[in-house]
Amino acid sequence: MSYLIKDTSKEERKKIAKNAFGISIASNEIPSNEVIELVKQYIDGKMELEDVQKKVIEKYRKR
């Protein structure tokens, strides 16, 4: 399955994000507001998921 914006509808991207947040929360990792905003950009078709992932990794490396 492709997660690219061009290959997914907004509804599909919402489902992908919901599943990812569910996994995160199940691991006792509550997403920060910054991460939630990045994911919203993916859902809205403004940023590819790969770019969101890179930004999130960069954020946690700086900790």
N, CA, C and O atoms as CSV, one atom per row, in Angstrom:
chain,resi,resn,atom,element,x,y,z
A,1,MET,N,N,0.836,-1.187,0.000
A,1,MET,CA,C,0.000,0.000,0.000
A,1,MET,C,C,0.875,1.241,0.000
A,1,MET,O,O,1.853,1.325,0.742
A,2,SER,N,N,0.521,2.182,-0.821
A,2,SER,CA,C,1.234,3.452,-0.880
A,2,SER,C,C,0.579,4.443,0.074
A,2,SER,O,O,-0.647,4.533,0.133
A,3,TYR,N,N,1.385,5.179,0.816
A,3,TYR,CA,C,0.882,6.203,1.724
A,3,TYR,C,C,1.051,7.600,1.142
A,3,TYR,O,O,0.796,8.594,1.823
A,4,LEU,N,N,1.477,7.678,-0.111
A,4,LEU,CA,C,1.679,8.971,-0.752
A,4,LEU,C,C,0.355,9.712,-0.872
A,4,LEU,O,O,-0.702,9.100,-1.033
A,5,ILE,N,N,0.425,11.022,-0.794
A,5,ILE,CA,C,-0.767,11.845,-0.894
A,5,ILE,C,C,-1.504,11.572,-2.196
A,5,ILE,O,O,-2.732,11.479,-2.212
A,6,LYS,N,N,-0.759,11.443,-3.283
A,6,LYS,CA,C,-1.392,11.240,-4.591
A,6,LYS,C,C,-2.117,9.901,-4.688
A,6,LYS,O,O,-2.976,9.725,-5.552
A,7,ASP,N,N,-1.784,8.970,-3.826
A,7,ASP,CA,C,-2.370,7.630,-3.870
A,7,ASP,C,C,-3.426,7.380,-2.794
A,7,ASP,O,O,-3.978,6.283,-2.714
A,8,THR,N,N,-3.711,8.385,-1.970
A,8,THR,CA,C,-4.662,8.202,-0.873
A,8,THR,C,C,-5.666,9.352,-0.848
A,8,THR,O,O,-5.361,10.474,-1.252
A,9,SER,N,N,-6.850,9.050,-0.372
A,9,SER,CA,C,-7.851,10.092,-0.160
A,9,SER,C,C,-7.648,10.675,1.241
A,9,SER,O,O,-6.925,10.115,2.065
A,10,LYS,N,N,-8.292,11.795,1.485
A,10,LYS,CA,C,-8.206,12.399,2.815
A,10,LYS,C,C,-8.724,11.436,3.877
A,10,LYS,O,O,-8.149,11.339,4.961
A,11,GLU,N,N,-9.799,10.729,3.574
A,11,GLU,CA,C,-10.352,9.762,4.531
A,11,GLU,C,C,-9.356,8.636,4.820
A,11,GLU,O,O,-9.221,8.207,5.965
A,12,GLU,N,N,-8.664,8.162,3.794
A,12,GLU,CA,C,-7.654,7.114,3.994
A,12,GLU,C,C,-6.508,7.637,4.846
A,12,GLU,O,O,-5.992,6.923,5.705
A,13,ARG,N,N,-6.109,8.882,4.610
A,13,ARG,CA,C,-5.017,9.462,5.413
A,13,ARG,C,C,-5.443,9.626,6.870
A,13,ARG,O,O,-4.634,9.434,7.778
A,14,LYS,N,N,-6.707,9.979,7.098
A,14,LYS,CA,C,-7.221,10.068,8.475
A,14,LYS,C,C,-7.137,8.708,9.166
A,14,LYS,O,O,-6.750,8.619,10.331
A,15,LYS,N,N,-7.499,7.659,8.444
A,15,LYS,CA,C,-7.457,6.301,9.010
A,15,LYS,C,C,-6.018,5.891,9.324
A,15,LYS,O,O,-5.757,5.302,10.373
A,16,ILE,N,N,-5.098,6.195,8.432
A,16,ILE,CA,C,-3.682,5.890,8.655
A,16,ILE,C,C,-3.195,6.597,9.915
A,16,ILE,O,O,-2.526,5.994,10.753
A,17,ALA,N,N,-3.534,7.883,10.045
A,17,ALA,CA,C,-3.120,8.660,11.216
A,17,ALA,C,C,-3.748,8.108,12.491
A,17,ALA,O,O,-3.079,7.990,13.518
A,18,LYS,N,N,-5.019,7.776,12.425
A,18,LYS,CA,C,-5.712,7.231,13.599
A,18,LYS,C,C,-5.058,5.935,14.069
A,18,LYS,O,O,-4.868,5.733,15.268
A,19,ASN,N,N,-4.718,5.065,13.137
A,19,ASN,CA,C,-4.049,3.803,13.493
A,19,ASN,C,C,-2.681,4.064,14.116
A,19,ASN,O,O,-2.307,3.421,15.097
A,20,ALA,N,N,-1.940,5.002,13.549
A,20,ALA,CA,C,-0.610,5.322,14.080
A,20,ALA,C,C,-0.717,5.899,15.491
A,20,ALA,O,O,0.060,5.534,16.373
A,21,PHE,N,N,-1.682,6.799,15.704
A,21,PHE,CA,C,-1.861,7.361,17.046
A,21,PHE,C,C,-2.291,6.283,18.028
A,21,PHE,O,O,-1.869,6.295,19.185
A,22,GLY,N,N,-3.118,5.360,17.584
A,22,GLY,CA,C,-3.545,4.263,18.445
A,22,GLY,C,C,-2.374,3.417,18.913
A,22,GLY,O,O,-2.296,3.044,20.083
A,23,ILE,N,N,-1.475,3.121,18.008
A,23,ILE,CA,C,-0.270,2.353,18.356
A,23,ILE,C,C,0.584,3.142,19.333
A,23,ILE,O,O,1.088,2.593,20.313
A,24,SER,N,N,0.745,4.420,19.066
A,24,SER,CA,C,1.550,5.277,19.938
A,24,SER,C,C,0.970,5.339,21.346
A,24,SER,O,O,1.695,5.200,22.331
A,25,ILE,N,N,-0.321,5.546,21.435
A,25,ILE,CA,C,-0.975,5.655,22.739
A,25,ILE,C,C,-0.930,4.320,23.478
A,25,ILE,O,O,-0.776,4.296,24.699
A,26,ALA,N,N,-1.061,3.219,22.759
A,26,ALA,CA,C,-0.982,1.891,23.382
A,26,ALA,C,C,0.399,1.643,23.983
A,26,ALA,O,O,0.550,0.839,24.902
A,27,SER,N,N,1.402,2.341,23.457
A,27,SER,CA,C,2.771,2.217,23.966
A,27,SER,C,C,3.078,3.266,25.028
A,27,SER,O,O,4.235,3.483,25.389
A,28,ASN,N,N,2.020,3.915,25.525
A,28,ASN,CA,C,2.161,4.977,26.529
A,28,ASN,C,C,2.947,6.175,26.020
A,28,ASN,O,O,3.598,6.867,26.802
A,29,GLU,N,N,2.893,6.422,24.730
A,29,GLU,CA,C,3.531,7.581,24.126
A,29,GLU,C,C,2.436,8.489,23.582
A,29,GLU,O,O,1.889,8.231,22.510
A,30,ILE,N,N,2.122,9.530,24.303
A,30,ILE,CA,C,1.095,10.473,23.858
A,30,ILE,C,C,1.758,11.455,22.881
A,30,ILE,O,O,2.747,12.100,23.229
A,31,PRO,N,N,1.220,11.569,21.666
A,31,PRO,CA,C,1.810,12.491,20.689
A,31,PRO,C,C,1.728,13.940,21.178
A,31,PRO,O,O,0.723,14.359,21.751
A,32,SER,N,N,2.791,14.684,20.945
A,32,SER,CA,C,2.799,16.100,21.321
A,32,SER,C,C,1.909,16.885,20.362
A,32,SER,O,O,1.546,16.395,19.292
A,33,ASN,N,N,1.567,18.097,20.755
A,33,ASN,CA,C,0.769,18.962,19.889
A,33,ASN,C,C,1.493,19.227,18.571
A,33,ASN,O,O,0.864,19.328,17.518
A,34,GLU,N,N,2.816,19.338,18.639
A,34,GLU,CA,C,3.618,19.567,17.427
A,34,GLU,C,C,3.483,18.387,16.463
A,34,GLU,O,O,3.320,18.585,15.259
A,35,VAL,N,N,3.550,17.186,16.979
A,35,VAL,CA,C,3.409,15.994,16.143
A,35,VAL,C,C,1.995,15.925,15.564
A,35,VAL,O,O,1.819,15.603,14.389
A,36,ILE,N,N,1.006,16.222,16.373
A,36,ILE,CA,C,-0.377,16.209,15.891
A,36,ILE,C,C,-0.549,17.206,14.744
A,36,ILE,O,O,-1.213,16.900,13.754
A,37,GLU,N,N,0.036,18.379,14.869
A,37,GLU,CA,C,-0.060,19.385,13.803
A,37,GLU,C,C,0.628,18.910,12.524
A,37,GLU,O,O,0.133,19.162,11.425
A,38,LEU,N,N,1.759,18.230,12.659
A,38,LEU,CA,C,2.447,17.688,11.482
A,38,LEU,C,C,1.579,16.641,10.790
A,38,LEU,O,O,1.488,16.614,9.562
A,39,VAL,N,N,0.953,15.793,11.571
A,39,VAL,CA,C,0.097,14.753,11.001
A,39,VAL,C,C,-1.121,15.379,10.321
A,39,VAL,O,O,-1.571,14.889,9.286
A,40,LYS,N,N,-1.648,16.442,10.886
A,40,LYS,CA,C,-2.762,17.151,10.240
A,40,LYS,C,C,-2.353,17.655,8.854
A,40,LYS,O,O,-3.163,17.661,7.926
A,41,GLN,N,N,-1.095,18.075,8.719
A,41,GLN,CA,C,-0.615,18.519,7.409
A,41,GLN,C,C,-0.629,17.363,6.409
A,41,GLN,O,O,-0.950,17.558,5.237
A,42,TYR,N,N,-0.284,16.175,6.868
A,42,TYR,CA,C,-0.360,14.991,6.002
A,42,TYR,C,C,-1.815,14.715,5.629
A,42,TYR,O,O,-2.127,14.503,4.457
A,43,ILE,N,N,-2.689,14.716,6.605
A,43,ILE,CA,C,-4.102,14.446,6.345
A,43,ILE,C,C,-4.662,15.443,5.331
A,43,ILE,O,O,-5.443,15.075,4.453
A,44,ASP,N,N,-4.260,16.699,5.459
A,44,ASP,CA,C,-4.752,17.753,4.560
A,44,ASP,C,C,-4.055,17.760,3.199
A,44,ASP,O,O,-4.388,18.568,2.332
A,45,GLY,N,N,-3.088,16.858,3.015
A,45,GLY,CA,C,-2.413,16.766,1.724
A,45,GLY,C,C,-1.337,17.805,1.511
A,45,GLY,O,O,-0.978,18.101,0.372
A,46,LYS,N,N,-0.814,18.366,2.598
A,46,LYS,CA,C,0.191,19.429,2.503
A,46,LYS,C,C,1.619,18.933,2.729
A,46,LYS,O,O,2.576,19.620,2.372
A,47,MET,N,N,1.769,17.750,3.317
A,47,MET,CA,C,3.095,17.201,3.616
A,47,MET,C,C,3.047,15.684,3.520
A,47,MET,O,O,2.143,15.051,4.066
A,48,GLU,N,N,4.002,15.110,2.838
A,48,GLU,CA,C,4.058,13.647,2.719
A,48,GLU,C,C,4.369,13.021,4.074
A,48,GLU,O,O,5.043,13.628,4.906
A,49,LEU,N,N,3.888,11.831,4.284
A,49,LEU,CA,C,4.100,11.114,5.539
A,49,LEU,C,C,5.588,10.917,5.822
A,49,LEU,O,O,6.018,11.009,6.972
A,50,GLU,N,N,6.358,10.653,4.803
A,50,GLU,CA,C,7.806,10.489,4.980
A,50,GLU,C,C,8.430,11.761,5.559
A,50,GLU,O,O,9.323,11.688,6.404
A,51,ASP,N,N,7.964,12.918,5.107
A,51,ASP,CA,C,8.485,14.187,5.623
A,51,ASP,C,C,8.047,14.412,7.067
A,51,ASP,O,O,8.809,14.940,7.876
A,52,VAL,N,N,6.825,14.014,7.386
A,52,VAL,CA,C,6.347,14.093,8.775
A,52,VAL,C,C,7.238,13.229,9.648
A,52,VAL,O,O,7.677,13.657,10.716
A,53,GLN,N,N,7.503,12.021,9.197
A,53,GLN,CA,C,8.343,11.092,9.959
A,53,GLN,C,C,9.736,11.686,10.197
A,53,GLN,O,O,10.262,11.610,11.307
A,54,LYS,N,N,10.319,12.266,9.174
A,54,LYS,CA,C,11.652,12.874,9.314
A,54,LYS,C,C,11.645,13.986,10.353
A,54,LYS,O,O,12.559,14.079,11.173
A,55,LYS,N,N,10.614,14.832,10.322
A,55,LYS,CA,C,10.523,15.938,11.277
A,55,LYS,C,C,10.325,15.428,12.705
A,55,LYS,O,O,10.895,15.980,13.647
A,56,VAL,N,N,9.528,14.391,12.865
A,56,VAL,CA,C,9.303,13.827,14.200
A,56,VAL,C,C,10.599,13.215,14.738
A,56,VAL,O,O,10.951,13.428,15.898
A,57,ILE,N,N,11.296,12.470,13.911
A,57,ILE,CA,C,12.573,11.872,14.336
A,57,ILE,C,C,13.563,12.960,14.716
A,57,ILE,O,O,14.250,12.854,15.732
A,58,GLU,N,N,13.636,14.001,13.904
A,58,GLU,CA,C,14.532,15.126,14.189
A,58,GLU,C,C,14.186,15.779,15.523
A,58,GLU,O,O,15.076,16.130,16.298
A,59,LYS,N,N,12.897,15.937,15.785
A,59,LYS,CA,C,12.437,16.545,17.032
A,59,LYS,C,C,12.911,15.733,18.244
A,59,LYS,O,O,13.408,16.291,19.223
A,60,TYR,N,N,12.749,14.403,18.161
A,60,TYR,CA,C,13.117,13.567,19.315
A,60,TYR,C,C,14.618,13.354,19.433
A,60,TYR,O,O,15.104,13.036,20.518
A,61,ARG,N,N,15.353,13.518,18.367
A,61,ARG,CA,C,16.818,13.428,18.458
A,61,ARG,C,C,17.391,14.613,19.212
A,61,ARG,O,O,18.438,14.503,19.850
A,62,LYS,N,N,16.706,15.746,19.140
A,62,LYS,CA,C,17.174,16.968,19.805
A,62,LYS,C,C,16.964,16.934,21.307
A,62,LYS,O,O,17.507,17.772,22.027
A,63,ARG,N,N,16.189,15.985,21.786
A,63,ARG,CA,C,15.894,15.894,23.237
A,63,ARG,C,C,17.105,15.614,24.034
A,63,ARG,O,O,17.027,15.509,25.258
